[in-house]
Amino acid sequence: MFRKTLMAAAAVFAIGNTAQAATEITWWHAMDGALGDVVNQITEDFNASQDEYKLVSINKGGYEDTMTAGIAAFRANNQPNIIQIFDAGAATIINAKGAVKPVQDLLEENDVAFNINDYIPGVRYFYADSDGKMIGMPFNSSTPLLYYNKEALAKAGVDVPKTWQEFEAAAPKLKEAGYTALAQSHSPWIFFENFMSRHNLQMATGNNGYDSTDVEILYNNDALKDHWQHVKDWKDAGYYGYYGRAWGANQDAFVQQQVAMWIGSSGSFGGLRKSAQFDFGTSTLPYWENVGEAPKSTFIGGAALFAFSGHDAEQDAGVA
């Protein structure tokens, strides 16, 4: 189901060869809401474009639910053809020997044009093995963004903060204007993984896990401890809001205009355009000017599509 050119920033499904009844291709995914609508449209468009394959897309819940269901299905020899795996699960499935067929091999074996250089390095290597071969097809890759309520910032007379120092200067004014200055969703991704990436800090021993699986996670470092002390201070001062572990709970506080700025995913942009009844903008993840070198890029989140092994050649051709 993979192609170099992605339909609606997603995967395009190649046509196989069969003259009989349509071969069914199952796709388990974790998309709901507006993103689920996109998946459904991709499915409908593919099925309408040809009659050799029938794509059946099935929502299996959230990211964790989908991955858990996929692992259980593989162990029971009842795995789908395609599964969407989120960023935190990518290393698990890539290193599960024999579980999936590398997308690079799948495409080449089925004569589907593929050029690994069509994908920016930060994306292609995230879903590659240690030799650089792409195992998964990037589907809904994302990155952290700072969303801000333009009216709230204008009311407080502040600019969009590029650094955490600038945020600390703006936060009291936003509070005076009636807003909690900031909320964010998914601390491990934003305030650990991407904090380290933004400041070019090593996340783990063993060359960040590339040289060994026997590693120590380097969360106990001065820069990160200092950042979390600031977060606690912001919370105590009423500048930072925490609305629960659920991603949507913190996003909703922004939509309801309780919070002036929210750090979330670029993947939330489409949904916010529908739900937010105010003008908002986006910016990059703030950084500490006194930590590390010049700010570096954040890395991706989101998910990729993987082709489970254990299916016949005809189905694999349809997947390609």
N, C-alpha and C positions, 0 to 999 in steps of 0.2 A: 504494500500500500504506500510505499515510499517513493518519492521522486525528488529530484534536485529542485524543481520549482514547486513551491508550496502554495496550495490553494488557500487564499485568505490567510496568509502567513501561517499556513498549516501544511499537512502532508497532502500530496496528490496521489491518487492510486492508479497504478499502471494496469493495462489490460492484458490478461492472459489469453490462452488459446483453448477453447473447448466448444464443441458443437452441440453438446447435450444440455441438460438442465444446469441452471446457474450454480456454480460452486459457491458455497457459503463461506464468508470470511468474517470471523467474529473479532470485535474490537472492544475491549474493556477500557473504560476511561473514568475520570473523576470530575468531569466538567458539569456544572449545573448553572442555573440562571442564564444570564446572557451568553456566557461561554458554552453552556450546554446547547443553547439554540444554534450556535455556530457549528458545533459538532453534528447536530442533527441535520443542518443544511448541507454540510460536507457529505454526509451519508446519502442524503436524498439526491444530491447532484451527481455523485458517483454512480449510484444505481440507475439514474435516468440516462447516463451517458453511454451505457453499454448493457448487454444482457448476458455476458459470460460469467460474471461474478455478482453475488449479492452480499453487500456489506451490511452487517448487523452490529450497530453500536449500542453498547449497554453501559449505563452508568452504574458503577459499583460502590458509590458513596464518595467519601473524601479520598485524598491522596493515600493516607495510611490504610484505609479500608481496601482500596483498590490493590495496593501492593500485597497486603495480607491475603486477599482473595486469590491473587495470581500465584503466590507461593503455594498456597494450599491446593490450588487446581493443578499446578505442575507436579506436585508430589503425588496427586491422585491420577496423573496422566490424563487430565481433562482440561488442559490449558487452552486459552483462547489463542487465536493467531497473532493478535496484536494487543499489547498492553501499554497503557500510559503510566510511566513511572516518574515520580517527582524527584527533584534534585537530591534530597536527602537519601533517597533509596537507590540512586544511580550506581554508586560504588558497589552496593550489594549485588545488584543484578549483573553488572558488568563482570564481577569477579566470581559469579556463580557458574563454574565451568559446565558447559553443555546446556545451560538453561535457555540461552537465546542465541540466535544466529546473527552474527554481526551484519548490520544493515549494509555496510560497504561490500561485503561478500555477496549478500542477497541481491543487491542491485546489479553488480557486475555479472553474476552468474545468470541473470535473466535479461542481460543486454539492455539494461536501463542506464541511460547516460548519467554519469556521476563524476563530479569533480570536487574533491574534498576542499579545494581552495575557494570554492564558492561560499564557504562558511567562515565567518570571522574566527580567528584562533581561540578567543575566549569561549566560544560556543562549541566548536568542534572538539576541542581537547577536553571539555568538561564531560563529554559523552564518548570518549575514546579510551582504549586500553593503554597500557604502559608503552606500547610500541607506536601509538599514534593512530591506530586503526579505529574508525568510527564504529561503535557498537550500536548506538541508538541514534534515531533520527530526531533532531531538535524539532519540537512541535510548538510549544507555547513558552519559549524562554522569556524570562523577565528579569528585572533588576529593581532594587529599591529606589523609590522616588519620594521626595518631600512634596506632598500636596499642601497647598495653602489657599485659604479663603481670602480672595483679593479685597473684599469689603472689610473684613476684620483687620487686615494689616493696614489698610488705608485709614480706618477709624482710629487705630492706635498710633498712626504716624510712623510706622516702621517699614523697613525694606525686608525682602526675603533674606534670611540669614544663610550665608554661604559657609560660615564656620560656627562652631559651638560657642566661641567667644561672642560672636554677633548675636546668637540666639539668647545668650544670657543677658545681653543688653536690651533685647527686644521684649523678653518675657514679662518683666514687670509692667511695661506699657500695655501689653495685650491683656494682662490681668485687670488692669485699671479700666480697660475698655469693655470688660465683661466676659472675657474668654479665658479658658484654660489654654495655655500657649501650645502645648504639644501632647500628642498621643502617638503610639506606634503599635503595630501588630507584629507578633512573632519575634520576640527578643533574641532567640538563638541565631536567627538568620540576620537580623538587622544590627543588633547591638553586640554580637560576638563575631560571627563569620565575616560580615561585611565591614564591621569596625576594623578588624584585622587587615582585610584587603585594602580598605580605604587608606590606611596608614602604613601599608607595606610591612606589616608585622608577620612573623612566622606563626602559623597556627598550631603546628605540631612538629615534634621531632621527626627524624627520618626523612628529611626533605619534604615536610608536609605530608608524609605518608607515601610518597612515591617510591622511596627506597626500601621501605620496610612496613610491615603491618604491626610490628611491635613498637608502638609509639606512645608518647605522652602528649596529651592535649595541653597546650601552653596558655591556659586561661588565667593562670595565676601570675600575671605580669603587671608591672606598675601602671602602664598606660591604661589597661582595661580596668584595673581596680580603681584608678582615679576617675575614670569615666563613670563607673557605676556609683561612686560616691557623689558625683555631680548629679546623677539621675535621682538619687535619694534626696539630695538637697532641693532639687527642683520639685519633687513630689511634696516634700514638707512645706515648701513655700507656695504651693498651689499653682505651679507653672506646668506641671506634668500630670497627666491623667492616666490612670490605669483602670480599664473597664472590664477586665476579665481575660481569661486565656483565649477565648474565642476570637478569631481574626475579625469577624464581623462586628463584635461588640465595640471594638476600638474604632473601626471604620465608621460605624453608625454615629458615634459621638461627633465625628467630623461632619457627617451628612446633616446631623441635627443642629449644627453650628454651635455646639458647646465648646468645641476645640477649634482653634484657629489654624493649626497645622497638624497634619497626620503623615507619618512615614509608613508607607505600605509598598505595594508592588505595582510595577507598570502594568501588570495584568488587570489591575482594578480600574484602569482608566475608563474603559468603555462602560462599565457598570455605573461609575460615578457620574458620567455624563448624563445618564438617565435619572439617577436618584438625587443628585445634589441640585437643590433649587437656588443656586447662587453661582457666581462666576468664580472659578478656581483656576489656579495655575500649578505648574510642577517645577521642581528644581532638583538638584543633586543632593545626595546624602551629605549633611554637614560633616566637617572634620575639625580636629584640634590643630591649630596652627603650630603648637609647640611639640607635636608628636610626629616623629619620623621625618621623612623628606617631604617634597611637594605631594599633594594628595594624589593617590592613584585611583584607578578605576575600581568600581565595585564589580563583583562577579555575579553570575546569573543564578536565577532560581527557576521556578516554573517546572516544566517537565518535558520528557522526550517519549517517543514511541519506540518500543522494542518488539522484535519478532520472536516469539517463542519457537524453540526448536521442537521436533517431534511431529511435524506435519508433513504431508506428502508434497511432492514437487509441484503438483498442480495448484495447491493452496499457496505454496510459497511464491509461485509466479503471480498469483493474484495479489498477494501482499506487496510484492515488488511494484 
